Amino acid sequence: MLLVPGASQPLAQGLAPRLVTELLGHWQIGLTMNTHSHVVPEMAAEAAEAKEDVLGQLGNT
């Protein structure tokens, strides 16, 4: 399988997976996410941190 250089970078930077899929010309989002899944745990951790930040801000208002 040929990996597109830099394809994981947009995911790691927070670009929506659907948009990355379209930019790469993949026909299914699953292809993109399965191929570049090594960045998903990092994305999940960042999302959890962002959620905590938002909830903390809501609790302080």
Secondary structure, 3 states (H helix, E strand, C coil): CCCCCCCHHHHHCCCCHHHHHHHHCCCCHHHHHHHCHHHHHHHHHHHHHHHHHHHHHHHCC
